[in-house]
Amino acid sequence: LRSWKTLHQWLEEYRSFRIWQERLRQDVRLWTEQDYKDSTLLRGYRLSEAVQKMEVHEALLSANDKLFIRRSLDLSMQETNEKELQRQEQLNALQKLATEESSRRKAEEARVKTRSNSLRLVSLLGLLALSFAIFFFSARNQALQARNEALVAKNESETQRSLVSSRLSELLGAVALNTLESTPQRSLLLALEAHNIA
């Protein structure tokens, strides 16, 4: 009974293979009639199924069947390779764009940093110039104030000297008048000196 079950399973598998093989032969005829155009070759699930069947039942397939499956497989691999190449080219282009963007961003950051440093330097120089201006203005004001104070002191000194000279001249004149009769010569010299001091 078990033998019958195994035999029945084999017959079922063989019948399934023969149905598939008939469909394959129709595809091969279409391929031949269409002058072996790539558009009539197997793709996707049908190609995977054909490769599996060929691995298991290669002896039952004709040379033309095997050629059709191999050509379908070659085309599928070629298309996969082309897609992979396209994907790689796109990936390379994206990496190039990312690298360019990264370089541009770094250059922009460097430019902003340089501009920021330049602004800091200009601000620092401006503050330094302002500090020097305030210092020199203050020093100039102090110098002017000292000069004015010196002038005031000089004027006061000259005023004091003038007052002293005037007082001395008056005293000499008074002494000259008092001594005029007793010592006229001396009185005359004192009067001259009083005149010169005044």
Secondary structure, 3 states (H helix, E strand, C coil): CHHHHHHHHHHHHHHHHHHHHHHHHHHHHHHHHCCCCHHHCCCHHHHHHHHHHHHHHHHHCCHHHHHHHHHHHHHHHHHHHHHHHHHHHHHHHHHHHHHHHHHHHHHHHHHHHHHHHHHHHHHHHHHHHHHHHHHHHHHHHHHHHHHHHHHHHHHHHHHHHHHHHHHHHHHHHHHHHHCCCCCHHHHHHHHHHHHHHC
